[in-house]
Amino acid sequence: MIKPQWPALLLAGLLVAPSLGAYTLEEFKFQDPGQAEDFHRLTAELRCLVCQNESLAGSQADLAQDLRKEVYRLLQSGKSRQEVIDFLVARYGDFVLYDPPLKPSTYPLWFGPLALAGVGGLFLLLTLRKKKEAREEALSPEERQRLQALLADDSNPNKDKA
């Protein structure tokens, strides 16, 4: 008689259960193929506000599902693609866009990484220059005498060993 493997079945159930409630874009039905294409493009171009590094199309967050429903509702009500984008930007700011427009409020997003790289490069350059200058410094006459004395001591084979 084969015994059921309850722990293994329980573990499998726990692993599969979260995916049963997963959201997909297939639940949104459109009469017009153009609207469906706009919906898919928009959800791929808009950022999930919770995950921040995922699009609305790929995110499983509840807020992303709510935003997908909102995009669907707006498109179904006859709003254009740009009107949907304008609505979401007005409500959530430029952060909802993966490709925010170039304007003074988004300068840090566009130029911040370049500024940080420039500061890091300048710091690296100054550090390397300082090391090079330290290497090129000549020994003072007192340091040379001391060095020669130390080298002479070490190379003398007849010195007493304690």
Stockholm file with secondary structure:
# STOCKHOLM 1.0

chainA/1-162         MIKPQWPALLLAGLLVAPSLGAYTLEEFKFQDPGQAEDFHRLTAELRCLVCQNESLAGSQADLAQDLRKEVYRLLQSGKSRQEVIDFLVARYGDFVLYDPPLKPSTYPLWFGPLALAGVGGLFLLLTLRKKKEAREEALSPEERQRLQALLADDSNPNKDKA
#=GR chainA/1-162 SS CCCCCHHHHHHHHHHHHHHHTCCCGGGCCCSSHHHHHHHHHHHHHBBCTTTSSSBTTTCCCHHHHHHHHHHHHHHHTTCCHHHHHHHHHHHHCGGGBSSCCCSGGGHHHHHHHHHHHHHHHHHHHHHHHHHHHHHHCCCCHHHHHHHHHHHHHHHCTTSCCC
#=GC SS_cons         CCCCCHHHHHHHHHHHHHHHTCCCGGGCCCSSHHHHHHHHHHHHHBBCTTTSSSBTTTCCCHHHHHHHHHHHHHHHTTCCHHHHHHHHHHHHCGGGBSSCCCSGGGHHHHHHHHHHHHHHHHHHHHHHHHHHHHHHCCCCHHHHHHHHHHHHHHHCTTSCCC
//
